[in-house]
């Protein structure tokens, strides 16, 4: 399990920095659609992972993306916020019977419908935090909303493909 998570950390860092940071679409000289895959690391950590560890790992992964992207803490701040929100998101999508103590946030353990709702909320929190930190002002609220609404389905599509291809297990 530890080896899987370390490998996932490194692969998502490399994929985000060298592949997905190169993808940005827009018009009129502005980019509005981005693809984020690295929040998947925080989302797929085992449910029993202590919250401080999730936050620390989120910060470290975000810092790694920032280091290679020269974004001065933008990714670290957004992924730390996402990691902080993870328990709330897990409560929002909790199955009626609750979580099995050995469950992991995977389609095998909790189903594809649950996974889609969970990843949607994780990405929504991450994208809103990222674009708010990027503009550092609510004066650009329209840009923040447009970027979030365009980047969310694109990122979900890529994450869904990654989950189908690699079928992560604990």
N, C-alpha and C positions, 0 to 999 in steps of 0.2 A: 504494500500500500504506500509506503514512504517513497519507494523508488518510482512508482507511477506518478505520484504528485510532484516529485522533483523533475522528472522527465516532462510532465505536463507544463510545469513552470517554465522550463527552458524552451520548450518547443513553442509555447504561446508567445513568449517574449521575442523569440527569433521571428516567428511568423508576423507578429504585429509590426515589429521594427522594419523588417526587410521586405515584406510583401504588402501588408494592409495599410501601412502609413503612406505608401506610394499611391493609394487609391483615394481620389477625391474628385467629386463631380460637382459642377455648379454652372452658373451662368452670370453674365454681366460682371465678370471679374471676381466673383465671390464663389467660394466652395460651400456647398450645402449638404452633400452626402458623403459620409465617411463610414468606414467599416471598422468596427472594434471587435476583436476576438479575445483579447487578454482578460476581460472580466469573467470569461468562462472558468478560469482557474479558481477564482473565489467561489463561484457558483457550484463547482464540482467538489469542493472540499467535503470530507465526510461530515455528516450532521453533528456528530459528537465532538468536532474540533472546537476547542475553547475559543470564545470570542476574542480575547486578546491576541491569540495566535493568528486567527483569521485576519484581524486588523493589521498585525505586523507583517504577515505574508503579503497582504494586499498592498501595503505601503512599499515593501521591497520590490515587488513586481512593477508597480507604478514607477518607482524610482529607476528601475532598470530601463523601462521604456523611455522615461525622461532623459536618461543619460545618453542614449543613442539618438534621441529625437531632438535634443537640445531645447526642451520645453520647460525647464526650470521648475519642476514640481507640479506641473499641471496634471499629468497622469497619476502621480503619486497621491495628490489630494483627492482626485475623483475616485480612484480605486480604494483609497482608505475610507472615504465616505460610503462607498458601495459595500465594503466589508462590514462597516459599522451597522448599516441598514439590513444586512443579511438576516439576522434573527427576526426582525420585524416582518420581512418578506416571507420568511419560512412560516411565521404565525398566520399570515394572510392566506397562504395557500395550503395550510395544514389539512390533511385528509380527515374525514369525519372520525375515523378510529384513532387518529393521532399517528405519530411516526413510530415505526418499529425501532427499537433501541439500536439495532445493527443496520438500519437503512442508510443508504447513501443517496444523494440527489441524482439518481440515474433513471433512465426510462425503464430499466429492468425492475428496479425496486418500487418505483412510484407511478409509472405509466407515462405515456407520451403527452397526454392532455395536461397532467400536472407539470411536466417538464416545460411545456410551452408557456404556461402561465407563469411559472417560476422564472424562467429565463427572460421573459418579457418584462417582468417587474425589476429584475436585477439590472437588465440593460437600460430600462427607463430611468432608474435611479442614477446609474452611472452616466448616461448621456446628459441628463439634466445637470448633474454636478459638473461634468466636464465642460459643457458649453457655458454654464454660468461662471465657472472659474476662468474660462478663456476670455470672456468679454468683461468680466468683473463689474458688470453693471446690468441692472434690469432695464435700462434704457434701450437695450437691444433685445427686448423680450420677443419680438417677432422673429428675429434671426435665430434666437435660441429655440423657439418652438418649431420653426421650419427645419432647422438642422436636426432636431430630435426626431421629428415625425418622418423625415426622410432617412435618417441613419438607422432608426430602430428596425424597420422591416429588412433593410439590407443586411444589417448585422445579424438579425435573427435567422435569415436565410443561410448565411455562411455558417453560423453556429450549428444550425440544424444539419447542414451537410457534414460538418466536422464530427458531430455526434454520431451520425449514421456511418461515416467512414471508419472512425476509430472506436466507436462503441465503448466509451469509458466505463471501466469497472473500478471498484474500490481499490 
